[in-house]
């Protein structure tokens, strides 16, 4: 009985890690898509602000990607530890 509980806990940990990693990637895709769409709208309204908006967009996308990589690393560690 004890080995069944340990096996179930291990499998649930694996399932949680994979679901967490998938949700992180989906969230990053939505976030970067929203950043890009809003930046394009802003550039269409004020074309003279394009260089400033573009650099801000790249920084924001990098922050989203950094948080996503951090979450994926945690999910991978939960998977193998």
Secondary structure, 3 states (H helix, E strand, C coil): CHHHHHHHHHHHHHHHHHHHHHHHHHHHHHHHHHHHHHHHHHHHHCHHHHHHHHHHHHHHHHHHHHHHHHHHHHHHHHHHC
